[in-house]
């Protein structure tokens, strides 16, 4: 009888044991910084080429 009570107590204790919380873990988001580029850098090369072509046409 004592073994039955001990087995029942251990089973009850083992079944109610929980490894942690049931709530979702809070995970910090990873911040990725990207180097900022100027929007005028994309237009600078075509404008320079246009000026060079215009100078070549004007000198001919």
Steps between C-alpha positions, in 0.01 A plus 500: 500500500783742581661433163172574325463835680863588428460409131182708476670799665802480270277466193296803604814704567658400169190574293455850640865595459551747219827625356424867470212721413233433240517858372681578177861608552585863431766518230668830416490576126831517319573852374684513169634840405554571135737768381297795380570622150403832362231505234700755301788255450287303251436806285852643515657268240229547232516878546879493465473292182238741363730795564788321328288410198369856486855636513607261222206602280559870567870475407430325168 
